[in-house]
Amino acid sequence: METRRYGLRNEIGGTWAVFDVFTGLPAEIEGHSYVDLIDRDYATEIVDLLNSDDFARRLGWEAS
C-alpha cells in the first residue's frame, strides 16, 4: 500500500493548506508554501501532483 506523503487540511477561515503528513509542515514548491488557498479543487490538484512526484522519486523514476 502506498503511503501518501502530502495531504489537504481545512484551515480556520475556510482556506486550505497542503501539508507534509510526516512533518506536519506546509508543503513547499520552489520556496512557495501552499497555505491559505481558497480553491479546494486547486489545493487537491497540488496534493495529487506532489504525491505523484514523491511516488515516482521513491521508485527511482524521474517525474515529468
N, C-alpha and C positions, 0 to 999 in steps of 0.2 A: 504494500500500500504506500502510495506517495504521500510524503509529508509536505504540505503546502507551507512555504516559508512566509508568505505575505497574506495579510487579512485586511478586512474592512471593519472600521469601527464608527458607530454613530456617536458624534460628539455633542456636547452641550450646545444648544442653539440650533440644532438641526443640520449641522455640517457633517462632513465625512472625513475620515483620516485613513490613509493606507499605512499599515504598520508591519514591522517585522515581528512575527509571532514568537521568535526565540528571544529577542531582546526587549520587546515591548516599545521600542523606539519608532518614530515615524520613518517610513521608507524615504530614501533619497535617490534621486537620479541627477547626476551632474551638479550636486550641491543644492538641488531644489527639494525641499521637504513637501510631501504630499499630505498636507493638513488643511483644514478649513475649506474643503471642497464642497460646493453647493450642489453639484450634479452627481447623484448616486450612480448613474449609468457610467459616467466618465471615470469615477473612482473605481468602479468594478472592472472597467477595461484596464486600468493601470494595475490592479491586483492580478488580473489574468496574465497580462504581459510580463510582469515581474516574476510570477510563478513559472511561466513557460521558460523564461530566460534562465531562472535558477535551476529548473529541472534539466534543461539542456546542458548547463555548466556542470552539474553533478554527473551527468553521463559522459562528459568529455566532448560533447558536441559544441560546435560554435553556433551561438544563437544568431538568428538573422534579424 
